[in-house]
Amino acid sequence: METQQLEFVLAAMKADSFAEAARKCYTSRQNVSHAVKATEREFGIVLFRREDKKLVLTEDGKNFSAKAQRVLDMVREMHQIAAHDELQTSDSLNVAISTALFSALPPDAGEMLLNWPGGVRLNEMDYEDCIRRTCDGSVDGALVISMNRDYPGCDSYHIATMPVYAWIGKESPLAHQQTVAIEELEGRQLLLVSKGDSQYRQMFLILRNRGIHDVNYSVITGIDLAHELVKRTDSIGVVSEVFAMNAPSDTVVIPFDGSFPAWQIQLLYQSFAETSRRTLALAHFAKERLSDKMR
């Protein structure tokens, strides 16, 4: 069982519905439901029953909840101990950071990373270069943001999950909706505001699996050009939550619904590398600080 699966299950136990748990975890309802079902299969128990359209914990669920919380607390404590032990060295970590990451993080996130007690040198580079240089050992690790979860050739540590937003013009027929469903992308032009499209691999896979084939996309590296296209055409920009909070006033930003893949912030590393424990200490430090900033 992964720690994230346990976090999803505990969120469901503290909420009245999977949908509310998904909102608090910045993930989809399907992911929360899958985590609950996988846990029930693994341990051979039933965690919930439904009463008046609400989730209610079974006796097994109540027992599991208390023990699961202790497990998560213990994991966090172990990370803190490891971080304290590993930060006694004076050598800084050499960490790659994907070009799009800082634009998706709170404004002071960069300063937070640079002030990590263990010392870190950040090298900004393209997403693909982050993966390549982690896998070949050129860097101690890489901080990336993408919709992907699997990285053959290197290990990954999940730091945060962030929702994805549709950036559209005010005249768009979608402008007055509460959410945008993935099916509504059929026949539309997507604008991927980045330097490449490989971090959107999960989105393309979901589109194909849903039978949505009439979707074109353009990779736009400049915000100004993307802004003009969003205003003047029926294009849809795919953007982060931080951008959504600061979008131009002549446009509209609407969250995609739960069927759309979320952004994943992850640290890539090699588990057999000499610096792997310190790299994971940095990842845990980032996870704790970002969780506080993104609540």
DRENKOLNU-970461 format. One record per residue (C-alpha): y, z, x; residue number from 1; residue in three letters. Coordinates in Angstrom, 1 decimal, padded with zeros to 4 digits, m for minus. Each point is the difference from the previous one (the first is absolute). Layout:
+--------+--------+--------+-----+-----+
!      Y !      Z !      X !   i !  aa !
+--------+--------+--------+-----+-----+
!      Y !      Z !      X ! NUM ! ALA !
...
+--------+--------+--------+-----+-----+
This chain:
+--------+--------+--------+-----+-----+
!      Y !      Z !      X !   i !  aa !
+--------+--------+--------+-----+-----+
!  000.0 !  000.0 !  000.0 !   1 ! MET !
!  003.5 ! m000.9 !  001.3 !   2 ! GLU !
!  002.8 !  002.4 ! m000.1 !   3 ! THR !
!  002.0 ! m002.4 ! m002.2 !   4 ! GLN !
! m002.8 ! m000.1 ! m002.6 !   5 ! GLN !
!  000.2 !  003.8 ! m000.2 !   6 ! LEU !
!  003.8 ! m000.1 ! m000.3 !   7 ! GLU !
! m000.3 ! m002.5 ! m003.0 !   8 ! PHE !
! m002.6 !  002.3 ! m001.7 !   9 ! VAL !
!  002.1 !  003.1 !  000.4 !  10 ! LEU !
!  003.1 ! m001.9 ! m001.3 !  11 ! ALA !
! m002.1 ! m000.9 ! m003.1 !  12 ! ALA !
! m001.0 !  003.6 ! m000.4 !  13 ! MET !
!  003.6 !  001.1 !  000.0 !  14 ! LYS !
!  001.2 ! m002.7 ! m002.5 !  15 ! ALA !
! m000.8 ! m000.7 ! m003.7 !  16 ! ASP !
! m001.1 ! m003.6 !  000.8 !  17 ! SER !
! m001.1 ! m002.4 !  002.7 !  18 ! PHE !
!  003.2 ! m001.9 ! m000.6 !  19 ! ALA !
!  002.2 !  003.0 !  000.8 !  20 ! GLU !
! m002.1 !  000.8 !  003.1 !  21 ! ALA !
!  000.3 ! m003.6 !  001.2 !  22 ! ALA !
!  003.8 !  000.2 ! m000.4 !  23 ! ARG !
!  000.2 !  003.1 !  002.1 !  24 ! LYS !
! m002.2 ! m001.5 !  002.7 !  25 ! CYS !
!  001.7 ! m003.4 !  000.0 !  26 ! TYR !
! m003.2 ! m001.8 ! m000.8 !  27 ! THR !
! m001.7 ! m001.7 ! m002.9 !  28 ! SER !
! m001.8 !  001.7 ! m002.9 !  29 ! ARG !
! m003.1 ! m001.9 !  001.0 !  30 ! GLN !
!  000.0 !  001.5 !  003.5 !  31 ! ASN !
!  000.2 !  003.6 ! m001.5 !  32 ! VAL !
! m002.8 ! m000.8 ! m002.5 !  33 ! SER !
! m002.1 ! m001.5 !  002.8 !  34 ! HIS !
!  000.5 !  003.1 !  002.2 !  35 ! ALA !
! m001.0 !  002.3 ! m002.9 !  36 ! VAL !
! m003.1 ! m002.0 ! m000.8 !  37 ! LYS !
! m001.0 ! m000.3 !  003.6 !  38 ! ALA !
!  000.3 !  003.8 !  000.4 !  39 ! THR !
! m002.0 !  000.7 ! m003.1 !  40 ! GLU !
! m002.8 ! m002.3 !  001.3 !  41 ! ARG !
!  000.1 !  001.5 !  003.5 !  42 ! GLU !
! m000.4 !  003.6 ! m001.2 !  43 ! PHE !
! m001.9 ! m000.6 ! m003.3 !  44 ! GLY !
!  002.5 !  001.8 ! m002.2 !  45 ! ILE !
!  002.4 ! m000.8 ! m002.8 !  46 ! VAL !
!  003.6 !  001.0 !  000.8 !  47 ! LEU !
!  001.8 ! m000.8 ! m003.3 !  48 ! PHE !
! m000.4 ! m000.2 ! m003.7 !  49 ! ARG !
!  002.5 ! m001.4 ! m002.5 !  50 ! ARG !
!  001.7 !  002.1 ! m002.7 !  51 ! GLU !
!  002.7 ! m001.4 ! m002.2 !  52 ! ASP !
!  000.5 ! m002.9 !  002.4 !  53 ! LYS !
!  000.5 !  002.4 !  002.9 !  54 ! LYS !
! m002.1 !  000.6 !  003.0 !  55 ! LEU !
! m001.5 !  003.5 !  000.1 !  56 ! VAL !
! m001.9 !  001.4 !  003.0 !  57 ! LEU !
! m003.7 !  001.0 ! m000.5 !  58 ! THR !
! m001.3 !  003.1 !  001.5 !  59 ! GLU !
! m001.3 ! m002.0 !  002.9 !  60 ! ASP !
!  003.4 ! m001.6 !  000.2 !  61 ! GLY !
!  001.8 !  003.3 !  000.3 !  62 ! LYS !
! m002.4 !  001.2 !  002.8 !  63 ! ASN !
!  000.4 ! m003.3 !  001.8 !  64 ! PHE !
!  003.8 !  000.1 ! m000.3 !  65 ! SER !
!  000.3 !  003.3 !  001.8 !  66 ! ALA !
! m002.4 ! m000.9 !  002.7 !  67 ! LYS !
!  001.5 ! m003.5 !  000.5 !  68 ! ALA !
!  003.5 !  001.5 !  000.4 !  69 ! GLN !
! m001.4 !  002.4 !  002.7 !  70 ! ARG !
! m001.5 ! m003.0 !  001.8 !  71 ! VAL !
!  003.3 ! m001.9 !  000.0 !  72 ! LEU !
!  001.9 !  003.1 !  001.2 !  73 ! ASP !
! m002.6 !  000.4 !  002.8 !  74 ! MET !
!  000.3 ! m003.7 !  001.0 !  75 ! VAL !
!  003.8 !  000.5 !  000.3 !  76 ! ARG !
! m000.4 !  003.1 !  002.0 !  77 ! GLU !
! m002.4 ! m001.7 !  002.4 !  78 ! MET !
!  002.5 ! m002.8 !  000.5 !  79 ! HIS !
!  002.7 !  002.5 !  000.7 !  80 ! GLN !
! m002.2 !  001.8 !  002.6 !  81 ! ILE !
! m000.9 ! m003.4 !  001.6 !  82 ! ALA !
!  003.7 ! m001.0 !  000.1 !  83 ! ALA !
!  000.9 !  003.3 !  001.7 !  84 ! HIS !
! m002.7 ! m000.4 !  002.6 !  85 ! ASP !
!  000.8 ! m003.7 !  000.7 !  86 ! GLU !
!  003.7 !  000.4 !  000.2 !  87 ! LEU !
! m000.2 !  002.0 !  003.2 !  88 ! GLN !
!  000.0 ! m003.2 !  002.1 !  89 ! THR !
!  003.2 ! m001.5 !  001.1 !  90 ! SER !
! m001.1 ! m003.6 ! m000.3 !  91 ! ASP !
!  001.6 ! m002.0 ! m002.9 !  92 ! SER !
! m002.2 ! m002.1 ! m002.2 !  93 ! LEU !
!  000.6 ! m003.8 ! m000.1 !  94 ! ASN !
!  000.0 ! m001.0 ! m003.6 !  95 ! VAL !
!  000.7 ! m003.4 ! m001.6 !  96 ! ALA !
!  001.8 ! m000.1 ! m003.3 !  97 ! ILE !
! m000.1 ! m002.9 ! m002.4 !  98 ! SER !
!  003.4 ! m001.8 ! m000.6 !  99 ! THR !
!  000.0 !  000.7 ! m003.7 ! 100 ! ALA !
! m000.8 !  003.7 !  000.1 ! 101 ! LEU !
!  003.4 !  001.6 !  000.6 ! 102 ! PHE !
!  001.5 ! m002.0 ! m002.9 ! 103 ! SER !
! m002.6 !  001.5 ! m002.3 ! 104 ! ALA !
!  000.5 !  003.6 !  001.2 ! 105 ! LEU !
!  002.7 !  002.6 ! m000.8 ! 106 ! PRO !
!  003.1 ! m000.4 !  002.2 ! 107 ! PRO !
! m000.7 !  002.9 !  002.3 ! 108 ! ASP !
! m003.7 ! m000.8 !  000.5 ! 109 ! ALA !
!  000.6 ! m001.7 !  003.4 ! 110 ! GLY !
!  001.8 !  003.0 !  001.4 ! 111 ! GLU !
! m002.8 !  002.2 ! m001.3 ! 112 ! MET !
! m002.6 ! m002.0 !  001.9 ! 113 ! LEU !
!  002.1 ! m000.1 !  003.2 ! 114 ! LEU !
!  000.4 !  003.8 ! m000.2 ! 115 ! ASN !
! m003.8 !  000.5 ! m000.1 ! 116 ! TRP !
! m000.6 !  003.0 !  002.5 ! 117 ! PRO !
! m002.7 ! m002.0 !  001.9 ! 118 ! GLY !
!  002.4 ! m002.8 !  001.0 ! 119 ! GLY !
! m000.4 ! m003.5 ! m001.2 ! 120 ! VAL !
!  001.2 ! m003.5 !  001.1 ! 121 ! ARG !
!  000.3 ! m002.3 ! m003.0 ! 122 ! LEU !
! m000.4 ! m003.8 !  000.6 ! 123 ! ASN !
!  001.0 ! m002.2 ! m003.0 ! 124 ! GLU !
! m002.2 ! m003.1 ! m000.4 ! 125 ! MET !
! m001.5 ! m002.2 ! m002.7 ! 126 ! ASP !
! m002.8 !  001.3 ! m002.1 ! 127 ! TYR !
! m002.7 ! m002.2 !  001.6 ! 128 ! GLU !
!  001.2 !  001.0 !  003.5 ! 129 ! ASP !
! m000.4 !  003.7 ! m001.1 ! 130 ! CYS !
! m003.6 ! m000.5 ! m000.9 ! 131 ! ILE !
! m000.8 ! m002.2 !  003.1 ! 132 ! ARG !
!  001.6 !  002.4 !  002.5 ! 133 ! ARG !
! m001.7 !  003.1 ! m001.6 ! 134 ! THR !
! m003.4 ! m001.7 !  000.1 ! 135 ! CYS !
!  000.4 ! m001.1 !  003.6 ! 136 ! ASP !
!  001.2 !  003.4 !  001.1 ! 137 ! GLY !
!  003.5 ! m001.2 !  001.1 ! 138 ! SER !
!  001.6 !  002.8 ! m002.1 ! 139 ! VAL !
! m001.2 !  003.4 ! m001.0 ! 140 ! ASP !
!  000.4 ! m000.8 ! m003.7 ! 141 ! GLY !
!  002.0 ! m001.9 ! m002.5 ! 142 ! ALA !
!  001.9 !  001.0 ! m003.2 ! 143 ! LEU !
! m000.3 ! m002.7 ! m002.6 ! 144 ! VAL !
!  000.8 ! m000.7 ! m003.6 ! 145 ! ILE !
! m002.1 ! m002.4 ! m002.0 ! 146 ! SER !
! m002.2 ! m000.4 ! m003.1 ! 147 ! MET !
! m003.1 !  000.0 !  002.1 ! 148 ! ASN !
! m002.4 !  002.9 !  000.6 ! 149 ! ARG !
! m002.6 ! m001.4 !  002.4 ! 150 ! ASP !
!  000.7 ! m000.8 !  003.7 ! 151 ! TYR !
! m003.2 ! m001.3 !  001.8 ! 152 ! PRO !
!  000.3 !  000.8 !  003.6 ! 153 ! GLY !
!  001.9 !  003.2 ! m000.2 ! 154 ! CYS !
!  000.1 !  003.2 ! m002.0 ! 155 ! ASP !
!  002.7 !  001.0 ! m002.6 ! 156 ! SER !
!  001.6 !  003.2 ! m001.3 ! 157 ! TYR !
!  001.6 ! m000.1 ! m003.4 ! 158 ! HIS !
!  003.5 !  001.5 !  000.0 ! 159 ! ILE !
!  001.6 ! m000.9 ! m003.3 ! 160 ! ALA !
! m000.3 ! m002.3 ! m003.0 ! 161 ! THR !
!  003.2 ! m001.6 ! m001.5 ! 162 ! MET !
!  000.4 ! m002.1 ! m003.2 ! 163 ! PRO !
!  001.0 ! m003.6 !  000.1 ! 164 ! VAL !
!  002.9 ! m001.4 ! m002.0 ! 165 ! TYR !
!  000.9 ! m003.4 ! m001.4 ! 166 ! ALA !
!  003.5 ! m001.1 !  000.9 ! 167 ! TRP !
!  001.4 ! m002.4 ! m002.5 ! 168 ! ILE !
!  003.3 ! m001.5 ! m001.3 ! 169 ! GLY !
!  001.7 !  001.6 ! m003.0 ! 170 ! LYS !
! m000.5 ! m003.3 ! m002.0 ! 171 ! GLU !
! m003.8 !  000.1 !  000.5 ! 172 ! SER !
! m002.1 !  000.4 ! m003.2 ! 173 ! PRO !
! m001.7 !  002.9 !  001.8 ! 174 ! LEU !
!  003.3 !  001.9 !  000.6 ! 175 ! ALA !
! m000.3 !  002.3 ! m003.0 ! 176 ! HIS !
! m003.6 !  001.0 !  000.5 ! 177 ! GLN !
! m001.1 !  003.4 !  001.1 ! 178 ! GLN !
! m002.7 ! m001.4 !  002.3 ! 179 ! THR !
! m001.2 ! m003.3 !  001.2 ! 180 ! VAL !
! m003.7 ! m000.8 ! m000.3 ! 181 ! ALA !
! m001.8 ! m002.0 !  002.6 ! 182 ! ILE !
! m000.9 ! m002.6 ! m002.6 ! 183 ! GLU !
!  003.7 ! m000.8 ! m000.5 ! 184 ! GLU !
!  000.1 ! m001.5 !  003.5 ! 185 ! LEU !
! m001.9 ! m003.0 ! m001.2 ! 186 ! GLU !
!  002.1 ! m003.1 !  000.5 ! 187 ! GLY !
!  002.7 !  001.8 !  001.9 ! 188 ! ARG !
!  001.4 ! m000.1 !  003.5 ! 189 ! GLN !
! m000.3 !  003.2 !  002.1 ! 190 ! LEU !
!  002.3 !  000.9 !  002.8 ! 191 ! LEU !
! m001.6 !  002.1 !  002.7 ! 192 ! LEU !
!  002.8 !  001.6 !  001.9 ! 193 ! VAL !
! m001.7 !  000.4 !  003.4 ! 194 ! SER !
! m000.8 ! m001.9 !  003.2 ! 195 ! LYS !
! m003.5 ! m001.0 ! m001.2 ! 196 ! GLY !
! m002.5 !  000.1 ! m002.9 ! 197 ! ASP !
! m003.1 !  001.7 !  001.5 ! 198 ! SER !
!  001.1 !  003.5 ! m001.2 ! 199 ! GLN !
! m000.3 ! m001.4 ! m003.6 ! 200 ! TYR !
! m003.7 ! m000.8 !  000.3 ! 201 ! ARG !
! m001.0 !  002.4 ! m002.7 ! 202 ! GLN !
!  002.5 ! m001.4 ! m002.4 ! 203 ! MET !
! m001.3 ! m003.6 !  000.5 ! 204 ! PHE !
! m003.6 !  001.3 ! m000.5 ! 205 ! LEU !
!  000.9 !  001.7 ! m003.3 ! 206 ! ILE !
!  001.7 ! m003.2 ! m001.2 ! 207 ! LEU !
! m003.0 ! m002.1 !  000.7 ! 208 ! ARG !
! m002.4 !  002.6 ! m001.6 ! 209 ! ASN !
!  002.2 ! m000.1 ! m003.2 ! 210 ! ARG !
! m000.2 ! m003.8 ! m000.1 ! 211 ! GLY !
!  003.7 ! m000.3 !  000.7 ! 212 ! ILE !
!  000.3 ! m003.1 !  002.2 ! 213 ! HIS !
!  003.4 ! m001.6 ! m001.0 ! 214 ! ASP !
!  002.1 !  002.3 !  002.3 ! 215 ! VAL !
!  002.1 ! m001.4 !  002.8 ! 216 ! ASN !
!  001.7 !  002.2 !  002.6 ! 217 ! TYR !
!  002.5 ! m000.2 !  002.8 ! 218 ! SER !
!  000.4 !  002.3 !  002.9 ! 219 ! VAL !
!  003.7 !  000.9 !  000.3 ! 220 ! ILE !
!  001.3 !  001.9 !  003.1 ! 221 ! THR !
!  003.6 !  000.4 ! m001.1 ! 222 ! GLY !
!  001.1 !  002.2 ! m002.8 ! 223 ! ILE !
!  003.1 ! m002.1 ! m000.8 ! 224 ! ASP !
! m002.0 ! m003.1 ! m000.6 ! 225 ! LEU !
! m002.6 !  001.9 ! m002.1 ! 226 ! ALA !
!  002.9 !  001.4 ! m002.0 ! 227 ! HIS !
!  001.4 ! m003.4 ! m000.8 ! 228 ! GLU !
! m003.4 ! m001.3 ! m001.0 ! 229 ! LEU !
! m000.7 !  003.0 ! m002.2 ! 230 ! VAL !
!  003.4 ! m000.4 ! m001.8 ! 231 ! LYS !
! m000.1 ! m003.8 ! m000.5 ! 232 ! ARG !
! m003.7 ! m000.7 ! m000.6 ! 233 ! THR !
! m002.9 !  001.5 ! m001.9 ! 234 ! ASP !
! m001.5 !  001.3 !  003.3 ! 235 ! SER !
! m001.4 !  003.5 !  000.3 ! 236 ! ILE !
!  000.5 !  002.0 !  003.2 ! 237 ! GLY !
! m002.7 !  002.5 !  001.0 ! 238 ! VAL !
!  001.8 !  003.0 !  001.4 ! 239 ! VAL !
! m000.4 !  003.7 !  000.8 ! 240 ! SER !
!  001.3 !  003.1 ! m001.8 ! 241 ! GLU !
!  002.7 !  000.7 !  002.6 ! 242 ! VAL !
!  001.4 ! m003.6 ! m000.6 ! 243 ! PHE !
! m000.3 !  000.5 ! m003.7 ! 244 ! ALA !
!  002.3 !  003.0 !  000.2 ! 245 ! MET !
!  002.7 ! m002.1 !  001.8 ! 246 ! ASN !
! m000.5 ! m003.4 ! m001.6 ! 247 ! ALA !
!  003.1 ! m002.2 ! m000.6 ! 248 ! PRO !
!  001.7 !  000.8 ! m003.4 ! 249 ! SER !
! m000.3 ! m003.5 ! m001.2 ! 250 ! ASP !
! m003.8 !  000.2 !  000.1 ! 251 ! THR !
! m002.7 !  002.1 ! m001.7 ! 252 ! VAL !
! m002.9 !  001.8 !  001.6 ! 253 ! VAL !
! m003.0 !  000.9 ! m002.1 ! 254 ! ILE !
! m003.3 !  001.6 !  001.1 ! 255 ! PRO !
! m003.2 ! m001.9 ! m000.2 ! 256 ! PHE !
! m002.6 !  001.6 ! m002.2 ! 257 ! ASP !
! m003.1 !  001.8 !  001.3 ! 258 ! GLY !
! m002.0 ! m003.1 !  000.5 ! 259 ! SER !
!  002.2 ! m001.1 !  002.9 ! 260 ! PHE !
! m001.0 !  001.2 !  003.5 ! 261 ! PRO !
!  002.2 !  002.7 !  001.4 ! 262 ! ALA !
!  001.6 !  000.1 !  003.5 ! 263 ! TRP !
! m002.1 !  002.0 !  002.4 ! 264 ! GLN !
!  001.7 !  001.6 !  003.1 ! 265 ! ILE !
! m002.7 !  000.5 !  002.6 ! 266 ! GLN !
! m000.4 !  000.9 !  003.6 ! 267 ! LEU !
! m002.4 ! m002.3 !  001.9 ! 268 ! LEU !
! m001.8 !  001.4 !  003.1 ! 269 ! TYR !
! m003.2 ! m000.1 !  002.0 ! 270 ! GLN !
! m002.1 !  003.1 ! m000.6 ! 271 ! SER !
! m001.6 ! m000.2 !  003.5 ! 272 ! PHE !
!  003.4 ! m000.2 !  001.8 ! 273 ! ALA !
!  001.0 !  003.0 !  002.2 ! 274 ! GLU !
!  003.2 !  000.3 ! m002.0 ! 275 ! THR !
! m001.6 ! m000.1 ! m003.5 ! 276 ! SER !
!  000.4 !  003.7 ! m000.8 ! 277 ! ARG !
!  003.7 ! m000.1 !  000.8 ! 278 ! ARG !
!  000.4 ! m003.2 ! m001.9 ! 279 ! THR !
! m001.6 !  001.6 ! m003.1 ! 280 ! LEU !
!  002.3 !  003.0 !  000.6 ! 281 ! ALA !
!  002.9 ! m002.3 ! m000.3 ! 282 ! LEU !
! m001.5 ! m001.6 ! m003.2 ! 283 ! ALA !
! m000.4 !  003.5 ! m001.5 ! 284 ! HIS !
!  003.6 !  000.9 !  000.9 ! 285 ! PHE !
!  001.2 ! m003.2 ! m001.6 ! 286 ! ALA !
! m002.1 !  000.6 ! m003.1 ! 287 ! LYS !
!  001.3 !  003.5 ! m000.6 ! 288 ! GLU !
!  003.6 ! m000.9 !  000.5 ! 289 ! ARG !
! m000.1 ! m003.2 ! m002.0 ! 290 ! LEU !
! m001.7 !  001.8 ! m002.9 ! 291 ! SER !
!  002.9 !  002.4 ! m000.2 ! 292 ! ASP !
!  002.5 ! m002.9 !  000.1 ! 293 ! LYS !
! m001.7 ! m002.2 ! m002.6 ! 294 ! MET !
! m000.7 !  002.6 ! m002.7 ! 295 ! ARG !
+--------+--------+--------+-----+-----+
